[in-house]
Amino acid sequence: MENKTFVKIKAILVLSAMYILNGCSSTSLPPATLHQSETRDVASYKYLIGSGDVLNIFVWRNPEVSGSFVVRPDGMITTSLVEDIPVSGKTPTELARSIEEILSTYLRDPVVTVTVNNFVGPFSEQIRVIGEATQPQSVNYKKNMTLLDVMIQVGGLTEFADGNDAKLVRIESGQQKQYRIQIEDLIKNGEISANVDVLPGDIIVIPETWF
């Protein structure tokens, strides 16, 4: 009798678990949050600090609060005098003025200079190449970068790539827009007219050919 009861309870638990799993599998996650780059065109590009960057902060006549600091994953740094200074998304000059304002509580007329090493930048400022690139990866944007520069950095196309059906996804006015780009014409046929400017935050999707 006890064995039969145990079997019934086990069957009910298994069916309940299956029901829960089936219910979970039918639920969709919301789309990823869009983070538009601060750069709207090639001429307006300025480097923005991001997680992983190494900042050299020099406070004139105050070496005890100067130093080298790594930007944490939450976009902040901790100095010997102030904890949790938000730095991600700022230019070095903007950060220097912000730190001067913070330090003015403790120091008289502080003068701060910020320089960056180990450039990484925020995700919103990186170019991501996915699909049939030889080395799919995130590429750190550099001023006046073009599609050709990006493709050289990722090693070109694989033999299975449909380069002329590739897409460039760009966030404009809070919306994702897709543009067709002809990578194969550019790097295999030398069609320089197929070269285009890229911007921070662009996503390049290279599909596989069907034949």
Salt bridges, closest charged atoms under 4 A:
ASP74 OD2 - ARG72 NH2 2.83
ASP84 OD1 - ARG72 NH2 2.91
GLU100 OE1 - ARG97 NE 2.91
ASP165 OD1 - LYS167 NZ 3.39
GLU172 OE1 - LYS177 NZ 3.60
ASP202 OD2 - ARG170 NH2 2.78
